[in-house]
Amino acid sequence: MEAVHGEEVERAEGGGYPPLWLPTAEGAAETNVGRFMATKFQGGRDWESCRTGDPRLDFPKLQMLSYDQPELFWPQVLEELRVKFHRKPSRILSPNRQNPDEVCWLPDATMNIAESCIVGRDPDAAAVVWAKDGSPRDVHYISVGQLHQQICHVASSLRAMGLRPGDSVAVCMPMTARAVSLYLGIVWAGCAVVGVADSFAKAEVATRVRVAGASAMFTQ
């Protein structure tokens, strides 16, 4: 047993040490998933009978319910995340018990996931928050409205270049705020993003781009 936040925590199987940090019950309750479990999720009689009210203990039960009852769990999560469909799915999961690799999630649905990051959101709310290396207290923000403008600029530029939905576009950049707008702009245009680590050597970049069939590449 180890003490974490004044509570006794059992060691993992095999004698491994417990996590270095665990949230308090109060802290866990303030998370998005904590609030979802407490006030929004309707899990039926089984859920209500087994939940304790402590999100740290209830999360494993929620996780189990997510794959035991996907048709109950996932529609509520999609609504909570405000995922928007052009055409709604006929169901959540179409299973294939003979070959689990061939299951189909959200059959018959059409969507552009980048739209769910922007449409219906407060344009003045912070969408991207970052600080430069070496200046962690110098925090910068991009609003949802500003991000929307950047995304549309990227998407329209790709269309002007002659790219079409389904084409692949590579991004070889560090994780910066600009990379966010590029990534979402590619998706907004209906293209597929090919991530290329900016630490790759020239030959590795060329191989990734060739294998993916990328028609264009953003870099710094």
MDAnalysis code that builds the backbone (N, CA, C; Angstrom):
import MDAnalysis as mda
import numpy as np

u = mda.Universe.empty(660, n_residues=220, atom_resindex=np.repeat(np.arange(220), 3), trajectory=True)
u.add_TopologyAttr("name", ["N", "CA", "C"] * 220)
u.add_TopologyAttr("resid", np.arange(1, 221))
u.add_TopologyAttr("resname", ["MET", "GLU", "ALA", "VAL", "HIS", "GLY", "GLU", "GLU", "VAL", "GLU", "ARG", "ALA", "GLU", "GLY", "GLY", "GLY", "TYR", "PRO", "PRO", "LEU", "TRP", "LEU", "PRO", "THR", "ALA", "GLU", "GLY", "ALA", "ALA", "GLU", "THR", "ASN", "VAL", "GLY", "ARG", "PHE", "MET", "ALA", "THR", "LYS", "PHE", "GLN", "GLY", "GLY", "ARG", "ASP", "TRP", "GLU", "SER", "CYS", "ARG", "THR", "GLY", "ASP", "PRO", "ARG", "LEU", "ASP", "PHE", "PRO", "LYS", "LEU", "GLN", "MET", "LEU", "SER", "TYR", "ASP", "GLN", "PRO", "GLU", "LEU", "PHE", "TRP", "PRO", "GLN", "VAL", "LEU", "GLU", "GLU", "LEU", "ARG", "VAL", "LYS", "PHE", "HIS", "ARG", "LYS", "PRO", "SER", "ARG", "ILE", "LEU", "SER", "PRO", "ASN", "ARG", "GLN", "ASN", "PRO", "ASP", "GLU", "VAL", "CYS", "TRP", "LEU", "PRO", "ASP", "ALA", "THR", "MET", "ASN", "ILE", "ALA", "GLU", "SER", "CYS", "ILE", "VAL", "GLY", "ARG", "ASP", "PRO", "ASP", "ALA", "ALA", "ALA", "VAL", "VAL", "TRP", "ALA", "LYS", "ASP", "GLY", "SER", "PRO", "ARG", "ASP", "VAL", "HIS", "TYR", "ILE", "SER", "VAL", "GLY", "GLN", "LEU", "HIS", "GLN", "GLN", "ILE", "CYS", "HIS", "VAL", "ALA", "SER", "SER", "LEU", "ARG", "ALA", "MET", "GLY", "LEU", "ARG", "PRO", "GLY", "ASP", "SER", "VAL", "ALA", "VAL", "CYS", "MET", "PRO", "MET", "THR", "ALA", "ARG", "ALA", "VAL", "SER", "LEU", "TYR", "LEU", "GLY", "ILE", "VAL", "TRP", "ALA", "GLY", "CYS", "ALA", "VAL", "VAL", "GLY", "VAL", "ALA", "ASP", "SER", "PHE", "ALA", "LYS", "ALA", "GLU", "VAL", "ALA", "THR", "ARG", "VAL", "ARG", "VAL", "ALA", "GLY", "ALA", "SER", "ALA", "MET", "PHE", "THR", "GLN"])
u.atoms.positions = np.array([
    [0.843, -1.196, 0.000],
    [0.000, 0.000, 0.000],
    [0.884, 1.254, 0.000],
    [0.444, 2.271, -0.728],
    [1.137, 3.548, -0.751],
    [0.115, 4.647, -0.456],
    [0.577, 5.723, 0.170],
    [-0.312, 6.837, 0.492],
    [-0.260, 7.864, -0.637],
    [-1.404, 8.180, -1.228],
    [-1.527, 9.207, -2.250],
    [-2.681, 10.101, -1.852],
    [-2.427, 11.409, -1.673],
    [-3.438, 12.349, -1.179],
    [-4.032, 11.861, 0.143],
    [-3.202, 11.209, 0.946],
    [-3.677, 10.748, 2.237],
    [-4.503, 9.486, 2.181],
    [-4.622, 8.871, 0.981],
    [-5.402, 7.659, 0.839],
    [-4.472, 6.494, 0.509],
    [-4.858, 5.327, 0.946],
    [-4.064, 4.139, 0.681],
    [-4.369, 3.608, -0.719],
    [-3.317, 3.405, -1.505],
    [-3.458, 2.908, -2.869],
    [-2.651, 1.625, -3.002],
    [-3.286, 0.585, -3.520],
    [-2.592, -0.683, -3.676],
    [-1.598, -0.620, -4.821],
    [-0.502, -1.350, -4.655],
    [0.445, -1.472, -5.745],
    [-0.157, -2.298, -6.867],
    [0.308, -2.026, -8.098],
    [-0.175, -2.782, -9.238],
    [0.316, -4.217, -9.168],
    [-0.305, -5.074, -9.981],
    [0.121, -6.469, -10.025],
    [1.595, -6.533, -10.409],
    [2.302, -7.475, -9.811],
    [3.721, -7.619, -10.088],
    [4.584, -6.750, -9.217],
    [3.976, -6.029, -8.270],
    [4.766, -5.232, -7.336],
    [5.161, -3.877, -7.843],
    [4.587, -3.446, -8.982],
    [4.933, -2.131, -9.503],
    [4.422, -1.016, -8.617],
    [5.010, 0.154, -8.776],
    [4.604, 1.294, -7.959],
    [3.321, 1.906, -8.497],
    [2.538, 2.524, -7.636],
    [1.305, 3.189, -8.083],
    [1.647, 4.448, -8.862],
    [0.665, 5.070, -9.493],
    [0.921, 6.332, -10.210],
    [1.521, 7.377, -9.286],
    [2.351, 8.238, -9.842],
    [2.953, 9.300, -9.047],
    [1.928, 10.336, -8.617],
    [0.841, 10.423, -9.362],
    [-0.184, 11.415, -9.026],
    [-1.551, 10.858, -9.337],
    [-2.492, 11.086, -8.450],
    [-3.893, 10.758, -8.675],
    [-4.724, 11.971, -8.286],
    [-5.793, 12.256, -9.021],
    [-6.610, 13.415, -8.655],
    [-7.373, 13.167, -7.371],
    [-7.673, 14.231, -6.678],
    [-8.564, 14.123, -5.530],
    [-9.985, 13.917, -6.044],
    [-10.869, 13.502, -5.157],
    [-12.265, 13.328, -5.551],
    [-12.848, 14.654, -6.041],
    [-12.489, 15.752, -5.352],
    [-12.995, 17.059, -5.744],
    [-12.439, 17.473, -7.108],
    [-11.145, 17.209, -7.313],
    [-10.546, 17.555, -8.598],
    [-11.133, 16.747, -9.733],
    [-11.353, 15.462, -9.505],
    [-11.929, 14.602, -10.540],
    [-13.348, 15.031, -10.884],
    [-14.076, 15.514, -9.875],
    [-15.455, 15.938, -10.116],
    [-15.520, 17.173, -11.000],
    [-14.428, 17.965, -11.041],
    [-14.409, 19.193, -11.833],
    [-13.947, 18.946, -13.271],
    [-13.571, 17.734, -13.608],
    [-13.167, 17.431, -14.982],
    [-14.396, 17.302, -15.869],
    [-14.172, 17.343, -17.185],
    [-15.292, 17.200, -18.122],
    [-15.996, 15.861, -17.936],
    [-15.201, 14.798, -17.803],
    [-15.829, 13.482, -17.661],
    [-16.513, 13.350, -16.313],
    [-15.964, 13.998, -15.280],
    [-16.609, 13.978, -13.977],
    [-17.971, 14.649, -14.015],
    [-18.039, 15.810, -14.665],
    [-19.318, 16.516, -14.776],
    [-20.295, 15.737, -15.651],
    [-19.773, 15.107, -16.694],
    [-20.624, 14.299, -17.586],
    [-21.273, 13.161, -16.810],
    [-20.487, 12.461, -15.998],
    [-21.038, 11.354, -15.228],
    [-22.041, 11.833, -14.190],
    [-21.776, 12.998, -13.603],
    [-22.603, 13.456, -12.487],
    [-23.933, 14.039, -12.923],
    [-23.945, 14.734, -14.072],
    [-25.138, 15.518, -14.394],
    [-25.786, 15.195, -15.728],
    [-25.081, 14.510, -16.634],
    [-25.623, 14.385, -17.994],
    [-25.819, 12.953, -18.468],
    [-24.958, 12.059, -18.042],
    [-25.027, 10.712, -18.588],
    [-26.223, 9.959, -18.024],
    [-27.022, 9.397, -18.919],
    [-28.181, 8.596, -18.542],
    [-27.873, 7.139, -18.869],
    [-27.384, 6.408, -17.877],
    [-26.911, 5.051, -18.114],
    [-27.895, 3.960, -17.765],
    [-29.086, 4.360, -17.342],
    [-30.078, 3.345, -17.023],
    [-29.932, 2.793, -15.620],
    [-30.736, 1.797, -15.337],
    [-30.808, 1.244, -13.984],
    [-29.491, 0.623, -13.546],
    [-28.815, -0.095, -14.448],
    [-27.555, -0.751, -14.070],
    [-26.516, 0.280, -13.640],
    [-26.424, 1.373, -14.385],
    [-25.458, 2.423, -14.069],
    [-25.790, 3.081, -12.734],
    [-27.042, 3.422, -12.541],
    [-27.433, 4.101, -11.316],
    [-27.234, 3.220, -10.090],
    [-27.373, 1.909, -10.269],
    [-27.242, 1.014, -9.113],
    [-25.792, 0.770, -8.720],
    [-24.843, 0.963, -9.650],
    [-23.451, 0.644, -9.341],
    [-22.576, 1.868, -9.130],
    [-23.015, 3.053, -9.572],
    [-22.152, 4.224, -9.438],
    [-22.099, 4.683, -7.985],
    [-20.934, 5.220, -7.614],
    [-20.699, 5.627, -6.229],
    [-20.804, 7.133, -6.034],
    [-20.678, 7.893, -7.124],
    [-20.621, 9.347, -7.011],
    [-19.209, 9.886, -6.993],
    [-18.215, 8.993, -6.798],
    [-16.807, 9.380, -6.869],
    [-16.317, 9.050, -8.286],
    [-16.029, 10.066, -9.113],
    [-15.657, 9.804, -10.499],
    [-14.430, 8.909, -10.656],
    [-13.551, 8.910, -9.667],
    [-12.360, 8.058, -9.753],
    [-12.748, 6.581, -9.706],
    [-13.788, 6.267, -8.935],
    [-14.252, 4.887, -8.839],
    [-15.254, 4.551, -9.934],
    [-15.979, 5.560, -10.398],
    [-17.025, 5.309, -11.382],
    [-16.497, 5.250, -12.803],
    [-15.316, 5.850, -13.052],
    [-14.809, 5.869, -14.427],
    [-14.610, 4.467, -15.007],
    [-14.015, 3.502, -14.267],
    [-13.898, 2.148, -14.841],
    [-15.252, 1.532, -15.191],
    [-16.283, 1.853, -14.415],
    [-17.623, 1.351, -14.720],
    [-18.155, 1.996, -15.993],
    [-17.884, 3.303, -16.147],
    [-18.298, 3.997, -17.364],
    [-17.576, 3.426, -18.574],
    [-16.287, 3.145, -18.423],
    [-15.512, 2.576, -19.519],
    [-16.071, 1.207, -19.925],
    [-16.399, 0.385, -18.945],
    [-16.960, -0.925, -19.251],
    [-18.307, -0.797, -19.964],
    [-19.118, 0.143, -19.524],
    [-20.403, 0.340, -20.167],
    [-20.241, 0.813, -21.604],
    [-19.164, 1.563, -21.882],
    [-18.950, 2.090, -23.233],
    [-18.782, 0.986, -24.258],
    [-18.195, -0.144, -23.873],
    [-18.067, -1.222, -24.852],
    [-19.069, -2.333, -24.654],
    [-19.732, -2.388, -23.494],
    [-20.815, -3.350, -23.324],
    [-22.109, -2.864, -23.967],
    [-22.342, -1.549, -23.929],
    [-23.575, -0.983, -24.460],
    [-23.262, 0.256, -25.315],
    [-22.591, 0.065, -26.443],
    [-22.185, 1.217, -27.261],
    [-23.362, 2.045, -27.771],
    [-24.511, 1.405, -28.024],
    [-25.652, 2.147, -28.550],
    [-26.267, 3.065, -27.496],
    [-26.013, 2.789, -26.236],
    [-26.456, 3.655, -25.149],
    [-25.435, 4.739, -24.855],
    [-24.161, 4.353, -24.824],
    [-23.100, 5.245, -24.367],
    [-22.729, 6.303, -25.408],
    [-22.409, 5.875, -26.630],
    [-21.784, 6.781, -27.591],
    [-22.691, 7.883, -28.119],
    [-24.001, 7.669, -28.325],
    [-24.827, 8.806, -28.749],
    [-24.776, 9.971, -27.754],
    [-24.712, 9.658, -26.467],
    [-24.651, 10.720, -25.466],
    [-23.301, 11.427, -25.489],
    [-22.236, 10.680, -25.736],
    [-20.909, 11.289, -25.833],
    [-20.829, 12.189, -27.066],
    [-21.348, 11.712, -28.198],
    [-21.328, 12.513, -29.423],
    [-22.122, 13.800, -29.241],
    [-23.236, 13.728, -28.525],
    [-24.013, 14.932, -28.255],
    [-23.252, 15.865, -27.325],
    [-22.611, 15.308, -26.297],
    [-21.836, 16.128, -25.367],
    [-20.681, 16.834, -26.079],
    [-20.044, 16.155, -27.022],
    [-18.934, 16.738, -27.766],
    [-19.398, 17.633, -28.905],
    [-20.694, 17.659, -29.135],
    [-21.300, 18.466, -30.207],
    [-20.734, 18.099, -31.572],
    [-20.615, 16.791, -31.796],
    [-20.180, 16.303, -33.105],
    [-21.345, 16.455, -34.080],
    [-21.071, 17.074, -35.222],
    [-22.114, 17.376, -36.194],
    [-21.994, 16.442, -37.401],
    [-23.124, 15.912, -37.805],
    [-23.177, 15.017, -38.957],
    [-23.916, 15.698, -40.100],
    [-23.427, 15.482, -41.335],
    [-24.210, 15.863, -42.507],
    [-25.351, 14.863, -42.676],
    [-25.050, 13.602, -42.434],
    [-26.069, 12.553, -42.388],
    [-25.788, 11.694, -41.171],
    [-26.782, 11.523, -40.321],
    [-26.583, 10.792, -39.078],
    [-26.393, 9.297, -39.334],
    [-25.653, 8.618, -38.440],
    [-25.441, 7.176, -38.618],
    [-26.734, 6.401, -38.364],
    [-26.842, 5.258, -39.013],
    [-28.001, 4.393, -38.788],
    [-27.913, 3.689, -37.447],
    [-26.713, 3.554, -36.939],
    [-26.462, 3.015, -35.608],
    [-25.046, 3.396, -35.227],
    [-24.626, 3.037, -34.011],
    [-23.274, 3.379, -33.572],
    [-22.248, 2.380, -34.087],
    [-22.531, 1.113, -33.948],
    [-21.537, 0.085, -34.282],
    [-22.213, -1.070, -34.996],
    [-21.641, -1.425, -36.144],
    [-22.093, -2.610, -36.863],
    [-21.037, -3.693, -36.653],
    [-21.302, -4.645, -35.755],
    [-20.260, -5.610, -35.380],
    [-20.055, -6.704, -36.422],
    [-18.903, -7.325, -36.348],
    [-18.594, -8.494, -37.169],
    [-17.913, -9.494, -36.250],
    [-18.683, -10.433, -35.734],
    [-18.148, -11.355, -34.737],
    [-17.138, -12.328, -35.327],
    [-17.207, -12.575, -36.628],
    [-16.230, -13.463, -37.259],
    [-14.876, -12.775, -37.439],
    [-14.909, -11.464, -37.674],
    [-13.663, -10.724, -37.884],
    [-13.799, -9.345, -37.237],
    [-13.362, -9.212, -35.982],
    [-13.493, -7.926, -35.281],
    [-12.808, -6.765, -35.985],
    [-11.823, -7.045, -36.841],
    [-11.147, -5.968, -37.556],
    [-12.040, -5.325, -38.613],
    [-13.172, -5.947, -38.915],
    [-14.050, -5.435, -39.960],
    [-15.340, -4.826, -39.405],
    [-15.337, -4.453, -38.136],
    [-16.496, -3.754, -37.598],
    [-16.595, -2.378, -38.249],
    [-17.780, -1.817, -38.247],
    [-18.004, -0.507, -38.859],
    [-18.614, 0.434, -37.836],
    [-17.889, 1.502, -37.521],
    [-18.403, 2.524, -36.612],
    [-19.192, 3.557, -37.406],
    [-20.311, 3.984, -36.856],
    [-21.149, 5.037, -37.424],
    [-21.508, 4.760, -38.882],
    [-22.066, 3.566, -39.181],
    [-22.409, 3.254, -40.575],
    [-23.411, 4.247, -41.146],
    [-23.224, 4.569, -42.439],
    [-24.093, 5.467, -43.213],
    [-23.914, 6.935, -42.856],
    [-23.059, 7.263, -41.910],
    [-22.885, 8.663, -41.522],
    [-21.940, 9.384, -42.480],
    [-22.192, 10.662, -42.656],
    [-21.241, 11.536, -43.348],
    [-20.999, 12.748, -42.464],
    [-19.765, 13.216, -42.447],
    [-19.404, 14.314, -41.566],
    [-18.053, 14.879, -41.981],
    [-17.751, 16.065, -41.474],
    [-16.408, 16.636, -41.538],
    [-16.078, 17.038, -40.113],
    [-15.199, 16.280, -39.464],
    [-14.966, 16.454, -38.039],
    [-14.410, 17.836, -37.702],
    [-13.747, 18.495, -38.656],
    [-13.224, 19.836, -38.385],
    [-14.360, 20.815, -38.118],
    [-15.502, 20.607, -38.737],
    [-16.634, 21.496, -38.518],
    [-17.086, 21.456, -37.056],
    [-16.969, 20.301, -36.432],
    [-17.412, 20.167, -35.044],
    [-16.534, 20.959, -34.089],
    [-15.341, 21.334, -34.525],
    [-14.462, 22.152, -33.691],
    [-14.859, 23.620, -33.729],
    [-15.662, 24.018, -34.733],
    [-15.931, 25.432, -34.979],
    [-17.413, 25.770, -34.941],
    [-18.202, 25.029, -35.683],
    [-19.611, 25.386, -35.889],
    [-20.382, 25.277, -34.572],
    [-21.128, 26.334, -34.253],
    [-21.933, 26.334, -33.044],
    [-21.162, 26.685, -31.782],
    [-19.893, 27.011, -31.926],
    [-19.078, 27.387, -30.760],
    [-19.047, 28.904, -30.605],
    [-18.757, 29.358, -29.411],
    [-18.623, 30.786, -29.132],
    [-17.406, 31.322, -29.882],
    [-17.576, 32.236, -30.837],
    [-16.428, 32.711, -31.625],
    [-15.381, 33.450, -30.812],
    [-15.770, 33.942, -29.635],
    [-14.822, 34.674, -28.794],
    [-14.103, 33.776, -27.785],
    [-14.527, 32.521, -27.681],
    [-13.898, 31.603, -26.735],
    [-12.504, 31.210, -27.221],
    [-11.630, 30.870, -26.279],
    [-10.273, 30.448, -26.625],
    [-10.319, 29.063, -27.270],
    [-9.716, 28.946, -28.437],
    [-9.646, 27.660, -29.129],
    [-8.261, 27.034, -28.983],
    [-7.222, 27.858, -29.019],
    [-5.848, 27.377, -28.896],
    [-5.139, 28.260, -27.872],
    [-4.493, 27.628, -26.915],
    [-3.745, 28.348, -25.884],
    [-2.316, 27.813, -25.888],
    [-1.347, 28.684, -25.987],
    [0.031, 28.207, -26.032],
    [0.998, 29.258, -25.483],
    [2.197, 28.796, -25.191],
    [3.279, 29.676, -24.746],
    [4.550, 29.266, -25.475],
    [5.410, 30.217, -25.742],
    [6.660, 29.936, -26.436],
    [7.639, 29.236, -25.504],
    [8.518, 28.455, -26.086],
    [9.565, 27.806, -25.298],
    [10.379, 28.858, -24.553],
    [10.595, 28.608, -23.284],
    [11.373, 29.531, -22.472],
    [10.556, 30.653, -21.858],
    [9.285, 30.794, -22.266],
    [8.427, 31.848, -21.705],
    [7.076, 31.255, -21.322],
    [7.068, 30.338, -20.368],
    [5.819, 29.633, -20.045],
    [4.725, 30.522, -19.489],
    [5.092, 31.701, -18.966],
    [4.082, 32.595, -18.404],
    [3.551, 33.593, -19.434],
    [4.167, 33.618, -20.606],
    [3.715, 34.519, -21.669],
    [2.721, 33.752, -22.539],
    [1.470, 33.725, -22.101],
    [0.448, 32.881, -22.719],
    [-0.246, 33.626, -23.858],
    [-0.466, 32.917, -24.960],
    [-1.131, 33.470, -26.134],
    [-2.405, 32.682, -26.409],
    [-3.344, 33.345, -27.073],
    [-4.628, 32.718, -27.362],
    [-4.994, 32.941, -28.828],
    [-5.706, 31.969, -29.380],
    [-6.405, 32.144, -30.651],
    [-7.870, 31.828, -30.378],
    [-8.747, 32.733, -30.733],
    [-10.174, 32.514, -30.487],
    [-10.746, 31.542, -31.520],
    [-11.935, 31.049, -31.236],
    [-12.611, 30.164, -32.185],
    [-12.839, 30.887, -33.506],
    [-13.229, 32.177, -33.431],
    [-13.455, 32.939, -34.650],
    [-12.180, 33.122, -35.466],
    [-11.076, 33.418, -34.792],
    [-9.798, 33.569, -35.500],
    [-9.348, 32.250, -36.111],
    [-9.520, 31.161, -35.361],
    [-9.145, 29.847, -35.883],
    [-9.992, 29.501, -37.096],
    [-11.270, 29.843, -37.047],
    [-12.152, 29.584, -38.184],
    [-11.645, 30.296, -39.433],
    [-11.248, 31.553, -39.302],
    [-10.729, 32.302, -40.441],
    [-9.473, 31.641, -41.006],
    [-8.568, 31.220, -40.131],
    [-7.335, 30.577, -40.585],
    [-7.633, 29.255, -41.291],
    [-8.565, 28.478, -40.725],
    [-8.927, 27.192, -41.316],
    [-9.487, 27.392, -42.726],
    [-10.402, 28.351, -42.864],
    [-11.013, 28.602, -44.171],
    [-9.971, 29.084, -45.180],
    [-9.007, 29.866, -44.715],
    [-7.932, 30.333, -45.614],
    [-7.119, 29.153, -46.128],
    [-6.768, 28.229, -45.232],
    [-6.004, 27.047, -45.650],
    [-6.818, 26.209, -46.642],
    [-8.089, 25.968, -46.311],
    [-8.932, 25.134, -47.174],
    [-9.105, 25.758, -48.554],
    [-9.365, 27.066, -48.601],
    [-9.550, 27.721, -49.898],
    [-8.253, 27.724, -50.704],
    [-7.116, 27.846, -50.030],
    [-5.819, 27.813, -50.731],
    [-5.579, 26.443, -51.353],
    [-5.931, 25.387, -50.635],
    [-5.764, 24.035, -51.178],
    [-6.653, 23.833, -52.404],
    [-7.883, 24.326, -52.319],
    [-8.793, 24.190, -53.475],
    [-8.261, 24.983, -54.661],
    [-7.702, 26.174, -54.387],
    [-7.151, 26.999, -55.470],
    [-5.958, 26.323, -56.128],
    [-5.243, 25.474, -55.369],
    [-4.113, 24.725, -55.930],
    [-4.573, 23.538, -56.773],
    [-5.875, 23.263, -56.751],
    [-6.397, 22.149, -57.531],
    [-6.586, 20.870, -56.744],
    [-6.363, 20.917, -55.422],
    [-6.570, 19.714, -54.619],
    [-8.059, 19.490, -54.411],
    [-8.435, 18.224, -54.300],
    [-9.826, 17.832, -54.172],
    [-10.008, 16.931, -52.963],
    [-11.231, 16.812, -52.478],
    [-11.477, 15.892, -51.359],
    [-10.943, 14.499, -51.645],
    [-10.257, 13.951, -50.651],
    [-9.639, 12.633, -50.792],
    [-8.154, 12.692, -51.066],
    [-7.660, 13.852, -51.560],
    [-6.223, 13.993, -51.773],
    [-5.502, 14.034, -50.422],
    [-4.245, 13.622, -50.417],
    [-3.432, 13.620, -49.204],
    [-2.521, 14.839, -49.174],
    [-2.432, 15.466, -47.994],
    [-1.577, 16.633, -47.800],
    [-0.738, 16.392, -46.552],
    [0.574, 16.532, -46.695],
    [1.483, 16.273, -45.580],
    [1.707, 17.545, -44.767],
    [1.956, 17.362, -43.469],
    [2.324, 18.460, -42.573],
    [3.608, 18.054, -41.868],
    [4.679, 18.793, -42.129],
    [5.972, 18.520, -41.494],
    [6.359, 19.759, -40.696],
    [5.856, 19.825, -39.474],
    [6.051, 20.996, -38.630],
    [6.044, 20.580, -37.171],
    [6.649, 21.372, -36.304],
    [6.497, 21.123, -34.862],
    [5.078, 21.434, -34.424],
    [4.749, 21.070, -33.195],
    [3.406, 21.281, -32.673],
    [3.236, 22.739, -32.266],
    [2.851, 23.564, -33.214],
    [2.640, 24.985, -32.978],
    [1.171, 25.325, -33.214],
    [0.792, 26.551, -32.836],
    [-0.577, 26.995, -33.088],
    [-0.871, 27.016, -34.576],
    [0.123, 27.366, -35.378],
    [-0.075, 27.381, -36.828],
    [-0.346, 25.979, -37.363],
    [0.302, 24.990, -36.787],
    [0.089, 23.621, -37.230],
    [-1.353, 23.181, -36.984],
    [-1.984, 23.708, -35.929],
    [-3.381, 23.365, -35.644],
    [-4.282, 23.838, -36.777],
    [-4.107, 25.091, -37.195],
    [-4.956, 25.624, -38.262],
    [-4.682, 24.920, -39.584],
    [-3.437, 24.537, -39.827],
    [-3.120, 23.801, -41.053],
    [-3.794, 22.426, -41.052],
    [-3.683, 21.735, -39.941],
    [-4.254, 20.388, -39.829],
    [-5.763, 20.450, -40.049],
    [-6.433, 21.350, -39.317],
    [-7.889, 21.433, -39.434],
    [-8.309, 21.973, -40.799],
    [-7.501, 22.862, -41.382],
    [-7.818, 23.375, -42.709],
    [-7.772, 22.300, -43.774],
    [-6.818, 21.402, -43.649],
    [-6.736, 20.271, -44.586],
    [-7.980, 19.405, -44.466],
    [-8.366, 19.108, -43.235],
    [-9.567, 18.293, -43.014],
    [-10.805, 19.028, -43.513],
    [-10.888, 20.340, -43.257],
    [-12.022, 21.152, -43.692],
    [-12.192, 21.064, -45.211],
    [-11.073, 21.002, -45.931],
    [-11.110, 20.895, -47.393],
    [-11.462, 19.493, -47.864],
    [-11.592, 18.551, -46.931],
    [-11.927, 17.184, -47.305],
    [-10.736, 16.330, -47.645],
    [-9.543, 16.836, -47.380],
    [-8.327, 16.095, -47.697],
    [-7.866, 15.290, -46.484],
    [-6.944, 14.368, -46.735],
    [-6.397, 13.527, -45.672],
    [-5.058, 14.098, -45.217],
    [-4.877, 14.194, -43.902],
    [-3.630, 14.722, -43.341],
    [-2.615, 13.604, -43.203],
    [-1.400, 13.863, -43.659],
    [-0.277, 12.938, -43.486],
    [0.702, 13.596, -42.519],
    [0.772, 13.097, -41.303],
    [1.693, 13.659, -40.328],
    [3.116, 13.196, -40.567],
    [4.038, 14.146, -40.624],
    [5.458, 13.847, -40.819],
    [6.229, 14.509, -39.684],
    [6.929, 13.723, -38.892],
    [7.681, 14.280, -37.765],
    [8.736, 15.262, -38.266],
    [8.790, 16.441, -37.629],
    [9.765, 17.434, -38.071],
    [11.191, 17.029, -37.731],
    [11.350, 15.943, -36.956],
    [12.688, 15.438, -36.640],
    [13.215, 14.481, -37.716],
    [12.375, 14.134, -38.693],
    [12.796, 13.196, -39.737],
    [13.910, 13.790, -40.586],
    [14.809, 12.915, -41.019],
    [15.816, 13.316, -42.004],
    [15.148, 13.444, -43.376],
    [15.873, 14.064, -44.307],
    [15.298, 14.336, -45.623],
    [14.818, 13.060, -46.303],
    [15.593, 11.994, -46.212],
    [15.204, 10.749, -46.871],
    [13.946, 10.149, -46.238],
    [13.834, 10.276, -44.923],
    [12.655, 9.742, -44.234],
    [11.409, 10.526, -44.610],
    [11.547, 11.854, -44.724],
    [10.418, 12.677, -45.149],
    [9.972, 12.269, -46.545],
    [10.941, 12.089, -47.434],
    [10.616, 11.714, -48.819],
    [9.894, 10.374, -48.869],
    [10.321, 9.437, -48.044],
    [9.673, 8.126, -48.024],
    [8.239, 8.229, -47.534],
    [8.020, 8.975, -46.455],
    [6.676, 9.122, -45.908],
    [5.741, 9.773, -46.942],
    [6.223, 10.816, -47.589],
    [5.402, 11.531, -48.566],
    [5.088, 10.635, -49.764],
    [6.079, 9.854, -50.191],
    [5.871, 8.979, -51.347],
    [4.889, 7.865, -51.018],
    [5.058, 7.219, -49.869],
    [4.179, 6.114, -49.495],
    [2.743, 6.595, -49.326],
    [2.578, 7.797, -48.764],
    [1.237, 8.333, -48.528],
    [0.613, 8.926, -49.785],
    [1.419, 9.122, -50.812],
    [0.888, 9.719, -52.033],
    [0.458, 11.161, -51.846],
    [1.193, 11.905, -51.015],
    [0.826, 13.287, -50.721],
    [0.986, 14.171, -51.949],
    [-0.011, 14.998, -52.198],
    [0.016, 15.912, -53.324],
    [0.662, 17.245, -52.984],
    [0.771, 17.548, -51.720],
    [1.371, 18.803, -51.261],
    [1.876, 18.602, -49.851],
    [2.692, 19.552, -49.384],
    [3.223, 19.450, -48.025],
    [3.395, 20.834, -47.432],
    [2.962, 21.019, -46.206],
    [3.213, 22.232, -45.441],
    [4.437, 22.004, -44.577],
    [5.324, 22.987, -44.542],
    [6.492, 22.915, -43.682],
    [6.797, 24.324, -43.186],
    [7.768, 24.444, -42.332],
    [8.101, 25.762, -41.779],
    [9.294, 26.353, -42.508],
])
